[in-house]
Amino acid sequence: MRARGVFSPGNGSGPKKGQHHTFATSAGNLVVVVTAKPTSTQSFNVKACHFAFSTRVVFAVLPGKSTGKFTGAKGRGVVVVYFAGYGPRYTSGPKKGQCNTSPNAPELAKGAVASFLLKSVLTLP
């Protein structure tokens, strides 16, 4: 079975163990619970002003809460969210040429990428 949907990460706070999340898809709602503390990695290359961030979340399906073709589904899976891009450089002043790592600095569109991957093995009734 294939299903499509739009993922919205919410208010910016990361997922937590025990938290429930509903994935609304073309095949119904897949409701899951986070079963382990999510893990994150990040990197920053100062010479290129390139940054990367990923979060891995392990989950279990909640069969009594899912709907549509997911009704009664059981299983486990993982979600990986990845984002990378280039940050701007200062164009003047004492930091000219250095990476602008301010939280308010805009990311550059050049080379930016975001991905969301959900992998799961489900048993359907």
C-alpha positions as a Markdown table, in Angstrom:
| # | Residue | x | y | z |
|---|---|---|---|---|
| 1 | Met | 0.0 | 0.0 | 0.0 |
| 2 | Arg | 1.2 | 3.5 | -0.8 |
| 3 | Ala | -0.1 | 6.7 | 0.9 |
| 4 | Arg | 0.8 | 10.3 | 0.5 |
| 5 | Gly | 0.4 | 13.2 | 2.9 |
| 6 | Val | 1.8 | 16.6 | 4.0 |
| 7 | Phe | 4.0 | 16.6 | 7.1 |
| 8 | Ser | 3.9 | 19.7 | 9.4 |
| 9 | Pro | 6.6 | 19.6 | 12.1 |
| 10 | Gly | 4.5 | 21.8 | 14.5 |
| 11 | Asn | 5.6 | 24.5 | 16.7 |
| 12 | Gly | 9.4 | 23.9 | 16.5 |
| 13 | Ser | 9.8 | 21.9 | 19.7 |
| 14 | Gly | 11.1 | 18.5 | 18.9 |
| 15 | Pro | 9.3 | 15.2 | 19.5 |
| 16 | Lys | 9.5 | 13.5 | 22.9 |
| 17 | Lys | 9.2 | 9.9 | 24.0 |
| 18 | Gly | 5.6 | 9.1 | 24.8 |
| 19 | Gln | 4.2 | 11.8 | 22.5 |
| 20 | His | 1.5 | 10.8 | 20.0 |
| 21 | His | 1.5 | 12.1 | 16.4 |
| 22 | Thr | -1.1 | 11.7 | 13.6 |
| 23 | Phe | 0.1 | 11.4 | 10.0 |
| 24 | Ala | -2.9 | 12.4 | 7.8 |
| 25 | Thr | -2.5 | 10.5 | 4.5 |
| 26 | Ser | -4.5 | 9.7 | 1.4 |
| 27 | Ala | -5.2 | 6.2 | 2.9 |
| 28 | Gly | -6.3 | 7.5 | 6.3 |
| 29 | Asn | -4.7 | 8.6 | 9.5 |
| 30 | Leu | -1.7 | 6.7 | 10.8 |
| 31 | Val | -1.4 | 7.4 | 14.6 |
| 32 | Val | 1.8 | 6.6 | 16.3 |
| 33 | Val | 3.6 | 7.0 | 19.6 |
| 34 | Val | 7.3 | 7.9 | 20.0 |
| 35 | Thr | 8.9 | 4.9 | 21.8 |
| 36 | Ala | 12.4 | 6.2 | 22.4 |
| 37 | Lys | 14.2 | 9.5 | 23.0 |
| 38 | Pro | 14.7 | 11.0 | 19.5 |
| 39 | Thr | 18.4 | 11.4 | 18.4 |
| 40 | Ser | 19.7 | 14.4 | 16.6 |
| 41 | Thr | 23.0 | 15.2 | 14.8 |
| 42 | Gln | 24.2 | 18.5 | 13.4 |
| 43 | Ser | 27.3 | 19.8 | 11.6 |
| 44 | Phe | 28.6 | 23.1 | 10.5 |
| 45 | Asn | 31.5 | 23.8 | 8.0 |
| 46 | Val | 32.9 | 27.3 | 8.8 |
| 47 | Lys | 34.8 | 27.6 | 5.5 |
| 48 | Ala | 31.7 | 26.8 | 3.4 |
| 49 | Cys | 29.1 | 28.2 | 5.8 |
| 50 | His | 27.3 | 24.9 | 5.3 |
| 51 | Phe | 25.1 | 23.4 | 8.0 |
| 52 | Ala | 23.2 | 20.1 | 8.3 |
| 53 | Phe | 20.8 | 18.8 | 10.9 |
| 54 | Ser | 18.9 | 15.5 | 11.2 |
| 55 | Thr | 16.5 | 14.0 | 13.8 |
| 56 | Arg | 15.7 | 10.3 | 14.0 |
| 57 | Val | 12.4 | 9.3 | 15.7 |
| 58 | Val | 11.5 | 5.7 | 16.5 |
| 59 | Phe | 7.7 | 5.0 | 16.8 |
| 60 | Ala | 5.0 | 2.3 | 17.2 |
| 61 | Val | 1.6 | 2.4 | 15.5 |
| 62 | Leu | -1.4 | 2.8 | 17.8 |
| 63 | Pro | -3.9 | 0.3 | 16.2 |
| 64 | Gly | -6.9 | 1.6 | 18.1 |
| 65 | Lys | -6.4 | 5.2 | 17.0 |
| 66 | Ser | -5.5 | 4.9 | 13.3 |
| 67 | Thr | -8.2 | 5.2 | 10.6 |
| 68 | Gly | -9.0 | 4.3 | 7.0 |
| 69 | Lys | -6.7 | 1.6 | 5.6 |
| 70 | Phe | -4.6 | 1.9 | 8.7 |
| 71 | Thr | -7.5 | 0.8 | 11.0 |
| 72 | Gly | -6.2 | -1.9 | 13.3 |
| 73 | Ala | -2.7 | -1.7 | 11.8 |
| 74 | Lys | 0.2 | -2.7 | 14.1 |
| 75 | Gly | 3.9 | -2.2 | 13.6 |
| 76 | Arg | 7.0 | -0.1 | 14.3 |
| 77 | Gly | 9.0 | 2.3 | 12.3 |
| 78 | Val | 11.3 | 5.3 | 12.1 |
| 79 | Val | 11.1 | 8.8 | 10.8 |
| 80 | Val | 14.2 | 10.8 | 9.7 |
| 81 | Val | 14.0 | 14.5 | 9.1 |
| 82 | Tyr | 17.0 | 16.1 | 7.4 |
| 83 | Phe | 17.7 | 19.8 | 6.6 |
| 84 | Ala | 20.8 | 21.3 | 5.2 |
| 85 | Gly | 21.8 | 24.5 | 3.5 |
| 86 | Tyr | 24.2 | 27.4 | 3.3 |
| 87 | Gly | 24.2 | 30.4 | 5.6 |
| 88 | Pro | 25.1 | 33.9 | 4.6 |
| 89 | Arg | 28.4 | 35.7 | 5.2 |
| 90 | Tyr | 28.8 | 39.2 | 6.6 |
| 91 | Thr | 29.3 | 41.6 | 3.8 |
| 92 | Ser | 30.8 | 44.5 | 5.8 |
| 93 | Gly | 32.3 | 45.4 | 9.2 |
| 94 | Pro | 34.9 | 43.6 | 11.3 |
| 95 | Lys | 33.4 | 40.1 | 10.5 |
| 96 | Lys | 33.3 | 40.7 | 6.8 |
| 97 | Gly | 33.6 | 37.3 | 5.0 |
| 98 | Gln | 32.8 | 35.3 | 8.1 |
| 99 | Cys | 29.7 | 33.1 | 8.4 |
| 100 | Asn | 26.7 | 34.9 | 9.9 |
| 101 | Thr | 25.5 | 32.4 | 12.5 |
| 102 | Ser | 22.9 | 34.7 | 14.1 |
| 103 | Pro | 19.6 | 32.9 | 14.7 |
| 104 | Asn | 18.0 | 35.8 | 12.6 |
| 105 | Ala | 20.3 | 35.4 | 9.7 |
| 106 | Pro | 18.4 | 34.1 | 6.6 |
| 107 | Glu | 19.4 | 30.8 | 5.0 |
| 108 | Leu | 20.5 | 31.1 | 1.4 |
| 109 | Ala | 18.3 | 29.2 | -1.2 |
| 110 | Lys | 21.5 | 28.0 | -2.9 |
| 111 | Gly | 21.9 | 24.3 | -2.2 |
| 112 | Ala | 19.2 | 24.1 | 0.5 |
| 113 | Val | 17.5 | 20.7 | 1.0 |
| 114 | Ala | 14.9 | 19.3 | 3.3 |
| 115 | Ser | 13.7 | 15.7 | 3.4 |
| 116 | Phe | 11.3 | 13.6 | 5.5 |
| 117 | Leu | 11.5 | 9.8 | 5.4 |
| 118 | Leu | 9.1 | 7.4 | 7.2 |
| 119 | Lys | 9.9 | 3.7 | 7.1 |
| 120 | Ser | 7.6 | 1.2 | 8.7 |
| 121 | Val | 6.6 | -2.4 | 8.5 |
| 122 | Leu | 2.9 | -2.7 | 9.2 |
| 123 | Thr | 0.6 | -5.6 | 9.8 |
| 124 | Leu | -2.9 | -4.9 | 8.6 |
| 125 | Pro | -5.9 | -6.9 | 9.7 |
